[in-house]
């Protein structure tokens, strides 16, 4: 198999037929497979996938037992894939299948992973643009992403990277974070970003923030180090302030005034402590779930596998 196309699907029943038609048209002369992973959709997505799989022998379907999340669904699709190159893309046709050959040409020349770069042409609401920018900066700091690489959900990875990704058995996979742990041979190609084919996006602000924190604590201990640094800094400042107050009391006989300042300082230090405990708790919770072998995903049904 030359190419596998893995697409996580969530509530996109009205798009899937057009999506599969375009993928089949673009890869007509390549030995390929299209793997549609139904991530617990509450609409008719799985029924549509079954219809498409009957119409196209190149289409494979996986239905997960519930909504596990986009990266988990991708891992399920990667496990079923057998192509030398695997395309990962969204299900809303904002990523055009016509760009797949361009990405394939690039990855065959000089890299292990090729991202689609549409950072200057995003068709999404303003707060998602801000989220994309923050996610990029976060990735530079926590997973050492090169500054010039745009983290796009539309990408092609080779078989070596796929096999390495599948060795990860953690509960909360983050595909891009794993990629930068595997290889530095990463490139990108400028492509166009389109409007969603139909319907509305599935990511609201709450889910986006949840994904942001999952990615932050899933692949770096840097938040713990930051919490430790601020905790140490506050301790040093508190000790120095205590020494100053003792000195002024014995030298000048003055007492400390300004209860408002003290209360504000207590609230600040208390907030810092609680924030640090929250970060630590997040790590402990993830470790607990991993130790108890919470599954990445559970497959309910497959078709044409």
Buried (B, 14 or more C-beta within 10 A) or exposed (E): BEBBBBBBBBBBBBBBBEBBBBBBEBBEEBEBBBBBBBBBBEBBBBEBBBBBBEEBEBBBBBBBEEBBBBBBBBBBBBBBBEBBBBBBBBBBBBBBBEBBBBBBEBBEEEBBBBBBBBBEEBEBEEEBEEBBEEBBEBBBEBBEBEEEBBBBBBBBBBBEBBEBBBEBEBBBBBBBBBBBBBBEBBBBBEBBBBEBBEEEEBBEEEEBEEBBEBBBBBBBEBBBEEBBEBBEEBEEEEEEEEEEEEEEEEEEEEEEEEEEEEEEBEEEBEEBBEBBEEBBEBBEEBEEEEEEEEEBBEBEBBBBE
